[in-house]
Amino acid sequence: MDYATSSLLLKRPVTVKAIVTTRWKEEVQQQLQSQVNQIDQQTQQLEMQGKRTLEEIKKKATQPPSPQITKQIENIQGQVNQKKGELLNKKNQLLQQLQQVQLLELDQEVVQAQMESFFRLEKGDNLVKKLNVEVVIRDGVVEEIRGEL
């Protein structure tokens, strides 16, 4: 094997940054609002399913309900409340992100995604420089590639 011409094909992280434009802000806000609406729907479905399940258990139960039935009802209510809490946390995070997007200034760069790419590494290459690559986009169009390819 000839070591003078040997090289490695490696994988590296690539940061994708978006330049904030009016169009970008509108699209991101729409996506976040859509996710908030989905969480609201999931919460309503969860409440309805929980209610139906509890009603079915109560219909089948003797009066007064046995300790096992009471325990089962408490467990279901606990599960529903836990899941509702998780959904509420997600919704609050999305609402915070929505507020942050509204405060962004035009032409500001923001990290939009992380991707991976392959690169060839050869003897004498600066590994640190080859690992630091960014792609800058404006409304989905690549405007600049920063770093050593």
NUSETOR-999220 format. One line per field, with one value per residue (C-alpha): residue number from 1; residue in three letters; x, y, z. Coordinates in steps of 0.1 Angstrom, whole numbers, plus 5000, padded with zeros to 4 digits. Example, Ala and Ser with C-alpha at 12.3 -4.5 7.8 and 13.67 -1.06 7.14 Angstrom:
<rs>
resi = 1	2;
resn = ALA	SER;
px = 5123	5137;
py = 4955	4989;
pz = 5078	5071;
</rs>
This chain:
<rs>
resi = 1	2	3	4	5	6	7	8	9	10	11	12	13	14	15	16	17	18	19	20	21	22	23	24	25	26	27	28	29	30	31	32	33	34	35	36	37	38	39	40	41	42	43	44	45	46	47	48	49	50	51	52	53	54	55	56	57	58	59	60	61	62	63	64	65	66	67	68	69	70	71	72	73	74	75	76	77	78	79	80	81	82	83	84	85	86	87	88	89	90	91	92	93	94	95	96	97	98	99	100	101	102	103	104	105	106	107	108	109	110	111	112	113	114	115	116	117	118	119	120	121	122	123	124	125	126	127	128	129	130	131	132	133	134	135	136	137	138	139	140	141	142	143	144	145	146	147	148	149;
resn = MET	ASP	TYR	ALA	THR	SER	SER	LEU	LEU	LEU	LYS	ARG	PRO	VAL	THR	VAL	LYS	ALA	ILE	VAL	THR	THR	ARG	TRP	LYS	GLU	GLU	VAL	GLN	GLN	GLN	LEU	GLN	SER	GLN	VAL	ASN	GLN	ILE	ASP	GLN	GLN	THR	GLN	GLN	LEU	GLU	MET	GLN	GLY	LYS	ARG	THR	LEU	GLU	GLU	ILE	LYS	LYS	LYS	ALA	THR	GLN	PRO	PRO	SER	PRO	GLN	ILE	THR	LYS	GLN	ILE	GLU	ASN	ILE	GLN	GLY	GLN	VAL	ASN	GLN	LYS	LYS	GLY	GLU	LEU	LEU	ASN	LYS	LYS	ASN	GLN	LEU	LEU	GLN	GLN	LEU	GLN	GLN	VAL	GLN	LEU	LEU	GLU	LEU	ASP	GLN	GLU	VAL	VAL	GLN	ALA	GLN	MET	GLU	SER	PHE	PHE	ARG	LEU	GLU	LYS	GLY	ASP	ASN	LEU	VAL	LYS	LYS	LEU	ASN	VAL	GLU	VAL	VAL	ILE	ARG	ASP	GLY	VAL	VAL	GLU	GLU	ILE	ARG	GLY	GLU	LEU;
px = 5000	5014	5011	5020	4986	4965	4935	4905	4869	4854	4821	4817	4789	4778	4759	4731	4725	4695	4696	4664	4641	4604	4596	4617	4601	4566	4573	4589	4560	4535	4553	4555	4518	4509	4528	4510	4476	4486	4494	4461	4443	4464	4454	4417	4419	4438	4411	4383	4399	4406	4370	4357	4379	4370	4333	4335	4353	4328	4299	4313	4322	4300	4287	4307	4337	4361	4396	4411	4387	4395	4432	4427	4408	4435	4462	4444	4438	4475	4486	4463	4475	4512	4507	4488	4517	4542	4521	4517	4555	4560	4534	4551	4585	4569	4553	4586	4603	4575	4581	4619	4614	4592	4621	4647	4661	4662	4695	4705	4720	4704	4713	4685	4698	4727	4736	4765	4788	4817	4851	4885	4914	4949	4983	4991	4955	4944	4917	4903	4897	4882	4857	4844	4820	4788	4762	4744	4710	4686	4650	4662	4689	4725	4742	4776	4796	4821	4851	4874	4856;
py = 5000	5034	5056	5088	5087	5070	5088	5082	5089	5103	5116	5151	5172	5201	5230	5245	5282	5302	5339	5353	5368	5377	5346	5324	5338	5332	5296	5288	5304	5285	5252	5259	5270	5238	5217	5236	5228	5191	5190	5206	5179	5152	5166	5166	5131	5119	5135	5119	5085	5087	5097	5069	5043	5055	5054	5019	5007	5024	5008	4973	4980	4970	4997	5006	4998	4972	4983	4968	4989	5020	5014	5009	5041	5060	5045	5055	5090	5092	5081	5106	5134	5124	5124	5157	5172	5160	5175	5207	5209	5204	5230	5255	5248	5254	5286	5298	5290	5309	5339	5337	5335	5367	5385	5376	5404	5402	5391	5375	5339	5311	5275	5256	5220	5196	5173	5150	5149	5128	5142	5129	5133	5130	5133	5170	5181	5202	5180	5208	5230	5201	5194	5229	5233	5254	5259	5292	5294	5322	5311	5275	5285	5280	5313	5303	5272	5280	5258	5234	5209;
pz = 5000	4990	5022	5003	4984	5011	5025	5047	5040	5073	5084	5100	5114	5093	5109	5087	5095	5082	5076	5091	5065	5067	5047	5070	5102	5087	5078	5111	5130	5109	5117	5154	5155	5137	5163	5191	5175	5172	5209	5217	5196	5213	5247	5239	5225	5257	5279	5259	5259	5296	5303	5282	5298	5333	5325	5311	5343	5365	5346	5351	5387	5417	5440	5460	5438	5450	5462	5429	5408	5428	5424	5386	5384	5402	5380	5348	5362	5371	5336	5319	5341	5336	5298	5299	5318	5292	5264	5283	5287	5250	5242	5265	5249	5214	5226	5239	5206	5188	5210	5204	5166	5167	5185	5159	5138	5100	5084	5117	5114	5134	5136	5118	5116	5120	5092	5083	5053	5042	5036	5025	5049	5037	5052	5059	5062	5091	5108	5129	5098	5079	5107	5110	5081	5079	5053	5053	5036	5028	5022	5015	4990	4998	5001	5014	5024	5052	5060	5041	5020;
</rs>
